[in-house]
Amino acid sequence: MRGPSKILGQLALCLLAVLLQLFFARPATAQSYGASLGFLSLPVETVKVVIANPRGDTAYNDKVRDGLRRYFAVYPGDYFNPNAADFAIARARRNPDIDNITYAFALGRAGGLDVTFTITLAEKGQGFQGQGYLITNNLADLPVLYDKDGSYVRARFEALSLTYANNNAWFGQPGPMLSGNPLVQGKPAGAGYSQWLEGYLHYGLYGITPVTDSFYVYGGLSAISSGSAGQELFTDEMRGHTFFEDAYAGFVTGTTDEKGNRLVFNFSAGRQKFQLANGFLIANTAANGWNRAALQANARWAADLLVLAQLRYNNTKFEAFYVAPDELPVIDTNTGLAGVNIEARPVPGLMTAASYVTALKGDFAYYGPTGQVIGTRDGLNVYDLRATYTPRPLNEPGPFFGIEGAIQNHRDFDMFATAGYAELGYRFVDRPWSPSLSYRIAYFSGDDPDTGTYERWDPLLSGGNGEQWVQGSSMFKVVQDTNVLAQRIEGHFRPMPAVEVVPQLWAFAAPSRDNLGGNPALSFLEGDSYGYEANVTVKWFPNRNWYVHGMLAYTVPGDGVQDALNDNAENWFAAMLFVRYSL
């Protein structure tokens, strides 16, 4: 175990190593994936606050707009949370000078999310009078059930239907690729064509109510019913499952000083989704598939338990958390992660952050070069530094950059694993189709069998969607975010205002040919290349309720995979289409 005094220096060296990899990387391979959630899968591009009926006092109008911006604390690059926005609006409506606040989504010039808040000022001190089906008996108010005096209750309903097809899944070799895999039930997909259908319904209630003028309690309760039929990747058995999804409660409180600086404290606990930053370390806090069905729809995201405390001062955020993911019973690693995270925006366009995560428990095993178990996740430490920089606003042409470096050590044995990425790109949003192009190289270390130190990166709960850390629509199913050097070229194009096209080219290589702990068929590699992938995703956003998502992927095995499969690996073609409706 390395001492704490070396951590910052090691992190700095890791960041430097990532930059060097950008220019001196050896040939690699490919990745992509994900059933995203329509508008809510996009980062915020711009935040606009308008007043529908401004007063003649310009200074007053500016004060209202600026105050609301600070109150909602939504910044470019963040992910929009509709429940948090609705709850914040319910609190803001208690101001007698405000009659109503609404918000709307639109697809931004750079492919992000434009959010517009519209304030209607009250006339003669008559504030918001309330709305919602339980007050008005008007079906048009749904899904809002009650919204008055700061109390807000809404129903949630979400439905998704998906079809997925493969030709030569698992490179046409499901026998060795799935040998011993506990997710296999019946017959898995393999050589030739296969297809299945799946879907889910997500339904529940969410609400917030004031205890005092500055202290609010809130909570959410929901369930998911999911099902699958046809020849899926791991099984040909029809399945269905219903269980709780969200089940949490919390409180939020805060103050605003005379200069408009806002301090907010938010605490919650229970079953709920959690993503740490961009998902590099923590995103997939629930598992899908097996008896839960909906493998590719990714219906479930809520952890078994999340305890989260967040303190935000204007645009600086500190959070402490404990997360126990909702894993499949058949492969439950009994993981429990605790950590802290701080994010700051010292100047416009620059985000800097640091995180520390430790495993308080976990049975996930680490294997040495002879196959022996040298330890488990329990006792793991992770130190992470990251930054993103966009010199110009996201809706203007210009470059963008991102970098992250992390190291892992262990309290019980000698471990030193490293991971990181560097990304650079340019947005041509003033051109037809508003294109943007980027290149990202990501590195997750493997174990060197010639050293006494264990160096294989533990991917923890990394993931999210195909533009985050699900690397490769098909390749990700074979190569997780460990012992891999992945290069990605990605484009974003807007042929129509509500349509976005995202092509990706991937190359994947193995930093170490000792791959114990990965796919058993690839435990010992004879070649460095996992393979290559080209995929394209098309997203259609008709409105805030409907979302249509299609994907095509073509994956070619590299020499490492071909050698492991006796030169019998076939190219893998995959296609997916889903339609989502939500209230």
Secondary structure as GFF3:
##gff-version 3
##sequence-region A 1 583
A	DSSP	three_ten_helix	4	6	.	.	.	ID=ss1
A	DSSP	alpha_helix	7	24	.	.	.	ID=ss2
A	DSSP	three_ten_helix	38	41	.	.	.	ID=ss3
A	DSSP	beta_strand	44	51	.	.	.	ID=ss4
A	DSSP	alpha_helix	58	72	.	.	.	ID=ss5
A	DSSP	alpha_helix	82	92	.	.	.	ID=ss6
A	DSSP	beta_strand	98	107	.	.	.	ID=ss7
A	DSSP	beta_strand	113	121	.	.	.	ID=ss8
A	DSSP	alpha_helix	133	136	.	.	.	ID=ss9
A	DSSP	three_ten_helix	139	141	.	.	.	ID=ss10
A	DSSP	beta_strand	144	148	.	.	.	ID=ss11
A	DSSP	beta_strand	151	167	.	.	.	ID=ss12
A	DSSP	three_ten_helix	169	172	.	.	.	ID=ss13
A	DSSP	alpha_helix	174	177	.	.	.	ID=ss14
A	DSSP	beta_strand	193	210	.	.	.	ID=ss15
A	DSSP	beta_strand	215	230	.	.	.	ID=ss16
A	DSSP	beta_strand	239	256	.	.	.	ID=ss17
A	DSSP	beta_strand	262	271	.	.	.	ID=ss18
A	DSSP	three_ten_helix	290	292	.	.	.	ID=ss19
A	DSSP	beta_strand	305	313	.	.	.	ID=ss20
A	DSSP	beta_strand	316	324	.	.	.	ID=ss21
A	DSSP	three_ten_helix	329	331	.	.	.	ID=ss22
A	DSSP	beta_strand	336	344	.	.	.	ID=ss23
A	DSSP	beta_strand	350	361	.	.	.	ID=ss24
A	DSSP	beta_strand	365	367	.	.	.	ID=ss25
A	DSSP	beta_strand	373	376	.	.	.	ID=ss26
A	DSSP	beta_strand	380	389	.	.	.	ID=ss27
A	DSSP	beta_strand	398	410	.	.	.	ID=ss28
A	DSSP	beta_strand	417	427	.	.	.	ID=ss29
A	DSSP	beta_strand	436	444	.	.	.	ID=ss30
A	DSSP	three_ten_helix	475	477	.	.	.	ID=ss31
A	DSSP	beta_strand	484	496	.	.	.	ID=ss32
A	DSSP	beta_strand	499	509	.	.	.	ID=ss33
A	DSSP	three_ten_helix	520	522	.	.	.	ID=ss34
A	DSSP	beta_strand	529	540	.	.	.	ID=ss35
A	DSSP	beta_strand	546	557	.	.	.	ID=ss36
A	DSSP	alpha_helix	559	564	.	.	.	ID=ss37
A	DSSP	beta_strand	572	582	.	.	.	ID=ss38
###
